[in-house]
Amino acid sequence: MDKSAVPQIDAQFWDELFTTGNMPWDNKQSPNELLEFLGKYSLPALTQSCSRVFIPGCGAAYEVKAFTRYGCDVTAMDYSEQAVAVAKDQLGELGNSVVLGDVFKADFAQPFDVIYERAFLAALPREYWHDYFAMLDRLLPSGGLIIGYFVVSDEYRSRFPPFCLKTNELAQALGSKFELISSSPVDDSVAVFAGKEHWMIWQKI
């Protein structure tokens, strides 16, 4: 894949933002839709279907606490050293759930039951989106879930994040391998995502 035209949105770019605290996407807590989703399940039912969770491009990784509270085994990963440092600091004893690494090159011994999306795709230049969707297919078995937040806008354009999906683009990218279980607009997004964010659940066929 030719990535020569990609803006310099790399680990150093994100390190600087986390170091300076310039994080307009950061709501400093687990979002409501995720908490509602987790709360719908009894602990035994959730741990059967959601025992292994992967959070790619995790940033500060607030959601590790929510998933862990419901008995899930969580792996969160980011390639920004400063993001990982922030996550480990705020998670305390749960900090071992966060690892430094490239999610597209990481090799895991087992697949995951759930991949949680929170502003990772929107942080990736489009030249990397093929890698993202290939990762979802590779790391999820049949029945596995993609849950989380997707940023959709047909008008918004920028050389820098957020990079927005167009209407129906996600369904086209996931193709015949995933089924949309639910989708709803988010009404309490941070300003940078306001009016563009959708909570979705997809299941691999």
Backbone as CSV, one residue per row, in Angstrom:
resi,resn,N_x,N_y,N_z,CA_x,CA_y,CA_z,C_x,C_y,C_z
1,MET,0.839,-1.189,0.000,0.000,0.000,0.000,0.879,1.247,0.000
2,ASP,0.540,2.221,-0.866,1.327,3.440,-0.955,0.862,4.429,0.098
3,LYS,1.726,4.692,1.056,1.375,5.617,2.124,2.189,6.908,2.024
4,SER,2.767,7.175,0.855,3.630,8.331,0.693,2.884,9.645,0.847
5,ALA,1.554,9.645,0.580,0.780,10.880,0.654,0.133,11.105,2.014
6,VAL,0.354,10.223,2.963,-0.271,10.328,4.272,0.348,11.489,5.055
7,PRO,-0.466,12.372,5.656,0.085,13.410,6.520,0.899,12.795,7.664
8,GLN,1.742,13.569,8.261,2.610,13.050,9.317,1.850,12.877,10.628
9,ILE,0.872,11.997,10.587,0.113,11.648,11.782,0.677,10.327,12.266
10,ASP,1.688,10.413,13.100,2.428,9.244,13.533,2.512,9.232,15.050
11,ALA,3.304,8.331,15.594,3.415,8.225,17.049,3.887,9.536,17.669
12,GLN,4.809,10.225,17.003,5.309,11.495,17.526,4.199,12.548,17.571
13,PHE,3.350,12.566,16.544,2.206,13.484,16.505,1.323,13.297,17.725
14,TRP,0.977,12.033,18.029,0.108,11.751,19.173,0.840,11.945,20.495
15,ASP,2.128,11.619,20.544,2.907,11.852,21.761,2.828,13.316,22.174
16,GLU,2.960,14.195,21.199,2.939,15.629,21.503,1.587,16.060,22.063
17,LEU,0.513,15.555,21.471,-0.819,15.924,21.948,-1.060,15.420,23.373
18,PHE,-0.652,14.181,23.646,-0.832,13.647,24.995,0.074,14.353,25.998
19,THR,1.265,14.742,25.581,2.186,15.440,26.475,1.663,16.823,26.841
20,THR,1.090,17.527,25.856,0.594,18.880,26.095,-0.825,18.903,26.657
21,GLY,-1.487,17.747,26.630,-2.872,17.696,27.087,-3.858,18.247,26.078
22,ASN,-3.437,18.398,24.833,-4.306,18.901,23.766,-5.089,17.732,23.178
23,MET,-6.169,17.334,23.876,-6.914,16.121,23.521,-8.409,16.421,23.463
24,PRO,-8.869,17.105,22.410,-10.280,17.493,22.346,-11.243,16.319,22.237
25,TRP,-10.732,15.140,21.896,-11.584,13.950,21.791,-11.807,13.271,23.141
26,ASP,-11.055,13.671,24.153,-10.992,12.959,25.430,-12.076,13.454,26.377
27,ASN,-13.046,12.574,26.680,-14.144,12.934,27.585,-13.886,12.506,29.026
28,LYS,-12.712,11.905,29.268,-12.220,11.573,30.614,-13.103,10.585,31.375
29,GLN,-13.860,9.774,30.641,-14.691,8.760,31.299,-15.197,7.766,30.264
30,SER,-15.712,6.640,30.748,-16.362,5.679,29.854,-17.685,6.272,29.381
31,PRO,-17.989,6.193,28.089,-19.205,6.819,27.566,-20.469,6.050,27.927
32,ASN,-21.592,6.771,27.868,-22.858,6.237,28.357,-23.331,5.005,27.602
33,GLU,-23.218,5.012,26.283,-23.733,3.879,25.510,-23.017,2.583,25.855
34,LEU,-21.717,2.677,26.097,-20.969,1.478,26.491,-21.452,0.983,27.846
35,LEU,-21.616,1.883,28.796,-22.075,1.478,30.128,-23.467,0.859,30.061
36,GLU,-24.327,1.416,29.213,-25.668,0.853,29.055,-25.601,-0.535,28.422
37,PHE,-24.727,-0.698,27.437,-24.549,-1.996,26.791,-24.089,-3.044,27.802
38,LEU,-23.079,-2.702,28.586,-22.565,-3.649,29.578,-23.607,-3.954,30.641
39,GLY,-24.400,-2.954,31.004,-25.396,-3.138,32.042,-26.574,-3.998,31.637
40,LYS,-26.729,-4.259,30.353,-27.847,-5.084,29.886,-27.626,-6.562,30.158
41,TYR,-26.402,-6.944,30.475,-26.060,-8.351,30.620,-25.817,-8.690,32.080
42,SER,-26.284,-9.863,32.475,-25.850,-10.390,33.765,-24.378,-10.771,33.630
43,LEU,-23.676,-10.863,34.741,-22.250,-11.167,34.691,-21.968,-12.500,33.996
44,PRO,-22.693,-13.585,34.302,-22.379,-14.846,33.607,-22.586,-14.749,32.101
45,ALA,-23.690,-14.102,31.678,-23.958,-14.003,30.246,-22.891,-13.175,29.556
46,LEU,-22.465,-12.104,30.194,-21.471,-11.231,29.576,-20.129,-11.924,29.452
47,THR,-19.709,-12.626,30.489,-18.393,-13.253,30.439,-18.354,-14.405,29.444
48,GLN,-19.519,-14.973,29.133,-19.548,-16.022,28.114,-19.362,-15.443,26.716
49,SER,-19.935,-14.257,26.480,-19.893,-13.704,25.133,-18.882,-12.568,24.977
50,CYS,-18.299,-12.120,26.056,-17.460,-10.929,26.020,-16.240,-11.118,26.906
51,SER,-15.667,-12.329,26.893,-14.586,-12.608,27.843,-13.274,-11.965,27.439
52,ARG,-13.002,-11.866,26.120,-11.753,-11.268,25.646,-12.067,-10.036,24.796
53,VAL,-11.583,-8.885,25.264,-11.882,-7.608,24.625,-10.581,-6.958,24.178
54,PHE,-10.592,-6.419,22.954,-9.438,-5.683,22.434,-9.844,-4.242,22.170
55,ILE,-9.031,-3.303,22.668,-9.250,-1.876,22.428,-8.060,-1.347,21.641
56,PRO,-8.172,-1.249,20.310,-7.054,-0.741,19.504,-7.018,0.786,19.533
57,GLY,-5.805,1.349,19.499,-5.676,2.795,19.547,-6.356,3.354,20.779
58,CYS,-6.021,2.805,21.936,-6.817,2.985,23.149,-6.726,4.364,23.776
59,GLY,-5.672,5.147,23.463,-5.537,6.435,24.125,-5.462,6.272,25.632
60,ALA,-6.236,7.076,26.352,-6.212,7.024,27.815,-6.920,5.794,28.382
61,ALA,-7.666,5.076,27.572,-8.201,3.742,27.923,-9.099,3.739,29.156
62,TYR,-9.944,4.749,29.287,-10.866,4.770,30.435,-11.758,3.536,30.470
63,GLU,-12.112,3.017,29.294,-13.087,1.926,29.220,-12.567,0.606,29.770
64,VAL,-11.265,0.495,29.976,-10.724,-0.727,30.581,-11.409,-1.003,31.917
65,LYS,-11.645,0.030,32.692,-12.289,-0.149,34.001,-13.694,-0.717,33.848
66,ALA,-14.446,-0.196,32.872,-15.821,-0.658,32.683,-15.862,-2.114,32.255
67,PHE,-15.060,-2.483,31.279,-15.039,-3.871,30.831,-14.575,-4.807,31.949
68,THR,-13.559,-4.406,32.678,-13.026,-5.257,33.743,-14.048,-5.448,34.850
69,ARG,-14.814,-4.412,35.126,-15.844,-4.497,36.170,-16.849,-5.605,35.855
70,TYR,-17.043,-5.891,34.572,-17.979,-6.935,34.163,-17.283,-8.259,33.848
71,GLY,-16.067,-8.407,34.326,-15.397,-9.698,34.252,-14.666,-9.986,32.967
72,CYS,-14.467,-8.986,32.128,-13.793,-9.207,30.848,-12.278,-9.147,30.999
73,ASP,-11.608,-9.878,30.136,-10.148,-9.855,30.026,-9.806,-8.879,28.911
74,VAL,-9.244,-7.719,29.266,-9.075,-6.622,28.323,-7.611,-6.447,27.932
75,THR,-7.376,-6.294,26.635,-6.081,-5.864,26.115,-6.299,-4.559,25.371
76,ALA,-5.637,-3.504,25.830,-5.704,-2.198,25.180,-4.325,-1.875,24.622
77,MET,-4.260,-1.314,23.414,-2.963,-1.090,22.765,-2.932,0.265,22.083
78,ASP,-1.778,0.918,22.179,-1.551,2.173,21.460,-0.084,2.242,21.086
79,TYR,0.233,2.913,19.967,1.634,3.027,19.569,2.278,4.319,20.049
80,SER,1.500,5.159,20.724,2.038,6.368,21.336,2.506,6.069,22.754
81,GLU,3.788,6.271,23.016,4.312,6.026,24.360,3.628,6.907,25.393
82,GLN,3.346,8.149,25.035,2.711,9.056,25.986,1.267,8.655,26.265
83,ALA,0.564,8.166,25.248,-0.794,7.679,25.468,-0.790,6.504,26.429
84,VAL,0.125,5.580,26.230,0.225,4.423,27.115,0.570,4.867,28.538
85,ALA,1.454,5.851,28.665,1.819,6.352,29.993,0.618,6.981,30.689
86,VAL,-0.169,7.766,29.943,-1.375,8.385,30.512,-2.367,7.309,30.944
87,ALA,-2.562,6.306,30.077,-3.505,5.230,30.389,-3.086,4.462,31.637
88,LYS,-1.824,4.084,31.702,-1.342,3.332,32.856,-1.475,4.144,34.138
89,ASP,-1.219,5.426,34.054,-1.306,6.284,35.233,-2.736,6.373,35.753
90,GLN,-3.702,6.565,34.846,-5.080,6.727,35.313,-5.731,5.400,35.675
91,LEU,-5.210,4.279,35.158,-5.798,2.971,35.454,-5.258,2.334,36.724
92,GLY,-4.120,2.797,37.216,-3.571,2.229,38.437,-3.258,0.758,38.303
93,GLU,-3.845,-0.066,39.152,-3.540,-1.493,39.165,-4.023,-2.206,37.909
94,LEU,-4.868,-1.585,37.133,-5.318,-2.175,35.868,-4.414,-1.777,34.701
95,GLY,-3.345,-1.047,34.998,-2.465,-0.549,33.951,-1.805,-1.624,33.122
96,ASN,-1.672,-2.828,33.683,-1.055,-3.919,32.922,-1.895,-4.355,31.728
97,SER,-3.145,-3.901,31.677,-4.000,-4.213,30.531,-3.592,-3.430,29.286
98,VAL,-2.780,-2.394,29.469,-2.403,-1.503,28.369,-0.985,-1.816,27.916
99,VAL,-0.826,-2.006,26.600,0.494,-2.337,26.062,0.842,-1.386,24.925
100,LEU,2.136,-1.145,24.784,2.649,-0.333,23.692,2.853,-1.218,22.472
101,GLY,2.313,-0.817,21.324,2.502,-1.636,20.134,1.699,-1.145,18.951
102,ASP,1.983,-1.700,17.797,1.287,-1.407,16.544,0.187,-2.452,16.372
103,VAL,-1.058,-2.014,16.415,-2.171,-2.967,16.378,-2.219,-3.752,15.075
104,PHE,-1.637,-3.214,14.006,-1.687,-3.895,12.721,-0.615,-4.973,12.590
105,LYS,0.377,-4.925,13.468,1.454,-5.913,13.430,1.425,-6.864,14.620
106,ALA,0.602,-6.585,15.597,0.575,-7.379,16.825,0.101,-8.803,16.543
107,ASP,0.732,-9.751,17.210,0.402,-11.166,17.053,-0.182,-11.673,18.366
108,PHE,-1.435,-12.108,18.340,-2.110,-12.563,19.545,-2.317,-14.071,19.485
109,ALA,-2.201,-14.707,20.646,-2.316,-16.163,20.708,-3.743,-16.631,20.444
110,GLN,-4.730,-15.796,20.777,-6.130,-16.170,20.608,-6.885,-15.016,19.966
111,PRO,-8.000,-15.308,19.303,-8.860,-14.230,18.799,-9.589,-13.555,19.956
112,PHE,-10.272,-12.471,19.670,-11.034,-11.737,20.679,-12.529,-11.946,20.461
113,ASP,-13.278,-11.823,21.548,-14.731,-11.896,21.449,-15.329,-10.555,21.026
114,VAL,-14.666,-9.483,21.441,-15.161,-8.129,21.184,-13.988,-7.228,20.820
115,ILE,-14.175,-6.400,19.785,-13.264,-5.288,19.520,-14.052,-4.009,19.758
116,TYR,-13.496,-3.144,20.590,-14.164,-1.902,20.954,-13.537,-0.741,20.188
117,GLU,-14.370,-0.013,19.474,-13.924,1.124,18.666,-14.301,2.437,19.339
118,ARG,-13.282,3.253,19.580,-13.531,4.567,20.166,-12.521,5.565,19.595
119,ALA,-12.878,6.196,18.480,-12.082,7.258,17.856,-10.774,6.772,17.236
120,PHE,-10.577,5.452,17.125,-9.354,4.953,16.483,-9.448,5.095,14.969
121,LEU,-10.542,4.622,14.374,-10.688,4.740,12.931,-10.662,6.208,12.511
122,ALA,-11.306,7.067,13.277,-11.344,8.496,12.957,-9.978,9.156,13.082
123,ALA,-9.046,8.503,13.770,-7.694,9.027,13.910,-6.770,8.561,12.795
124,LEU,-7.230,7.597,11.998,-6.392,7.012,10.953,-6.644,7.686,9.608
125,PRO,-5.594,8.161,8.934,-5.778,8.607,7.550,-6.354,7.473,6.706
126,ARG,-7.096,7.827,5.699,-7.803,6.835,4.898,-6.878,5.789,4.276
127,GLU,-5.645,6.150,4.046,-4.702,5.201,3.454,-4.484,3.968,4.330
128,TYR,-4.844,4.080,5.613,-4.679,2.972,6.545,-5.971,2.211,6.808
129,TRP,-7.076,2.652,6.231,-8.352,2.032,6.574,-8.430,0.573,6.133
130,HIS,-7.804,0.234,5.033,-7.798,-1.171,4.614,-7.152,-2.028,5.695
131,ASP,-6.075,-1.548,6.299,-5.413,-2.277,7.387,-6.349,-2.447,8.579
132,TYR,-7.118,-1.410,8.866,-8.053,-1.450,9.999,-9.105,-2.545,9.800
133,PHE,-9.733,-2.551,8.636,-10.795,-3.539,8.401,-10.232,-4.958,8.289
134,ALA,-9.025,-5.085,7.775,-8.382,-6.397,7.760,-8.099,-6.873,9.180
135,MET,-7.740,-5.961,10.074,-7.503,-6.309,11.472,-8.782,-6.840,12.128
136,LEU,-9.912,-6.169,11.880,-11.177,-6.623,12.452,-11.482,-8.053,12.022
137,ASP,-11.310,-8.315,10.742,-11.598,-9.650,10.211,-10.643,-10.691,10.779
138,ARG,-9.385,-10.309,10.937,-8.362,-11.251,11.408,-8.528,-11.594,12.886
139,LEU,-8.913,-10.638,13.696,-8.913,-10.837,15.148,-10.252,-11.296,15.712
140,LEU,-11.310,-11.271,14.898,-12.623,-11.697,15.388,-13.039,-13.008,14.739
141,PRO,-13.490,-13.981,15.533,-14.055,-15.209,14.967,-15.513,-15.004,14.600
142,SER,-16.118,-15.980,13.982,-17.549,-15.939,13.723,-18.305,-15.744,15.038
143,GLY,-19.244,-14.801,15.051,-19.989,-14.476,16.267,-19.382,-13.344,17.067
144,GLY,-18.131,-12.975,16.756,-17.485,-11.885,17.475,-18.145,-10.549,17.177
145,LEU,-17.994,-9.607,18.101,-18.661,-8.316,18.002,-17.670,-7.171,17.805
146,ILE,-18.071,-6.214,16.977,-17.468,-4.888,16.963,-18.481,-3.971,17.632
147,ILE,-18.100,-3.342,18.727,-18.988,-2.394,19.377,-18.255,-1.071,19.527
148,GLY,-19.019,0.021,19.479,-18.365,1.291,19.723,-18.917,2.422,18.883
149,TYR,-18.049,3.405,18.667,-18.458,4.697,18.122,-17.781,4.945,16.774
150,PHE,-18.593,5.293,15.793,-18.089,5.584,14.464,-18.508,6.992,14.066
151,VAL,-17.582,7.716,13.445,-17.785,9.125,13.113,-18.156,9.218,11.635
152,VAL,-19.361,9.713,11.358,-19.923,9.717,10.006,-20.321,11.124,9.608
153,SER,-19.822,11.580,8.467,-20.233,12.881,7.919,-19.907,12.916,6.431
154,ASP,-20.871,13.344,5.631,-20.640,13.468,4.195,-20.043,14.825,3.832
155,GLU,-20.047,15.768,4.779,-19.554,17.112,4.485,-18.193,17.421,5.081
156,TYR,-17.897,16.875,6.246,-16.672,17.261,6.954,-15.433,16.730,6.254
157,ARG,-14.458,17.609,6.014,-13.206,17.225,5.366,-12.034,17.871,6.107
158,SER,-10.965,17.126,6.293,-9.784,17.670,6.954,-8.574,16.800,6.638
159,ARG,-7.391,17.401,6.621,-6.159,16.628,6.468,-5.778,15.956,7.774
160,PHE,-6.400,16.372,8.865,-6.075,15.849,10.186,-7.347,15.359,10.862
161,PRO,-7.221,14.530,11.891,-8.396,13.932,12.533,-9.380,14.995,13.034
162,PRO,-10.686,14.605,13.066,-11.209,13.276,12.743,-11.419,13.063,11.244
163,PHE,-11.141,11.829,10.807,-11.405,11.407,9.447,-12.743,10.665,9.452
164,CYS,-13.709,11.215,8.732,-15.083,10.731,8.850,-15.445,9.714,7.776
165,LEU,-16.210,8.731,8.177,-16.852,7.831,7.233,-17.947,8.574,6.485
166,LYS,-18.204,8.180,5.262,-19.355,8.666,4.526,-20.543,7.744,4.806
167,THR,-21.734,8.235,4.527,-22.933,7.430,4.733,-22.809,6.102,3.973
168,ASN,-23.082,5.014,4.657,-23.049,3.644,4.105,-21.642,3.127,3.829
169,GLU,-20.614,3.917,4.076,-19.257,3.467,3.783,-18.826,2.330,4.704
170,LEU,-19.241,2.386,5.951,-18.849,1.332,6.883,-19.449,-0.002,6.472
171,ALA,-20.720,0.001,6.083,-21.368,-1.235,5.639,-20.670,-1.798,4.415
172,GLN,-20.248,-0.935,3.514,-19.543,-1.393,2.320,-18.183,-1.981,2.683
173,ALA,-17.498,-1.365,3.642,-16.176,-1.840,4.035,-16.238,-3.185,4.749
174,LEU,-17.254,-3.358,5.586,-17.392,-4.615,6.323,-17.967,-5.710,5.433
175,GLY,-18.631,-5.295,4.380,-19.084,-6.234,3.361,-20.027,-7.291,3.884
176,SER,-19.890,-8.494,3.336,-20.796,-9.584,3.696,-20.317,-10.350,4.929
177,LYS,-19.216,-9.902,5.547,-18.650,-10.643,6.677,-19.241,-10.236,8.019
178,PHE,-19.924,-9.071,8.063,-20.476,-8.575,9.313,-21.923,-8.162,9.121
179,GLU,-22.706,-8.324,10.176,-24.106,-7.914,10.174,-24.294,-6.792,11.191
180,LEU,-24.991,-5.727,10.786,-25.284,-4.630,11.700,-26.409,-5.038,12.641
181,ILE,-26.131,-5.033,13.943,-27.124,-5.406,14.948,-27.921,-4.192,15.403
182,SER,-27.224,-3.067,15.627,-27.918,-1.848,16.030,-27.064,-0.638,15.716
183,SER,-27.733,0.499,15.538,-27.051,1.759,15.272,-27.928,2.902,15.765
184,SER,-27.321,3.849,16.449,-28.078,5.005,16.929,-27.154,6.215,17.031
185,PRO,-27.677,7.417,16.747,-26.860,8.620,16.877,-26.554,8.905,18.344
186,VAL,-25.434,9.544,18.579,-25.001,9.895,19.936,-25.323,11.366,20.168
187,ASP,-25.990,11.662,21.285,-26.424,13.042,21.521,-25.598,13.783,22.566
188,ASP,-24.538,13.138,23.099,-23.721,13.817,24.106,-22.231,13.746,23.750
189,SER,-21.924,13.795,22.452,-20.536,13.719,22.003,-19.746,14.948,22.446
190,VAL,-18.430,14.791,22.543,-17.569,15.955,22.716,-17.661,16.792,21.435
191,ALA,-17.250,18.056,21.524,-17.497,19.011,20.444,-16.928,18.554,19.100
192,VAL,-15.746,17.940,19.106,-15.102,17.577,17.844,-15.879,16.497,17.083
193,PHE,-16.707,15.726,17.785,-17.504,14.671,17.150,-18.994,15.011,17.094
194,ALA,-19.395,16.147,17.601,-20.820,16.480,17.743,-21.551,16.411,16.401
195,GLY,-22.680,15.705,16.405,-23.494,15.567,15.214,-22.997,14.541,14.220
196,LYS,-21.875,13.908,14.515,-21.285,12.956,13.575,-21.167,11.543,14.144
197,GLU,-21.321,11.382,15.436,-20.969,10.127,16.100,-22.172,9.191,16.205
198,HIS,-21.909,7.911,15.938,-22.957,6.893,16.021,-22.441,5.705,16.831
199,TRP,-23.267,5.222,17.748,-22.983,4.003,18.491,-23.495,2.827,17.674
200,MET,-22.629,1.839,17.430,-23.013,0.696,16.591,-22.533,-0.615,17.202
201,ILE,-23.272,-1.659,16.874,-22.889,-3.028,17.204,-22.953,-3.850,15.914
202,TRP,-21.831,-4.456,15.559,-21.737,-5.334,14.394,-21.302,-6.728,14.851
203,GLN,-21.837,-7.730,14.206,-21.456,-9.112,14.540,-20.907,-9.815,13.306
204,LYS,-19.787,-10.505,13.508,-19.209,-11.237,12.396,-20.034,-12.483,12.097
205,ILE,-20.312,-12.685,10.854,-21.176,-13.805,10.430,-20.376,-15.109,10.440
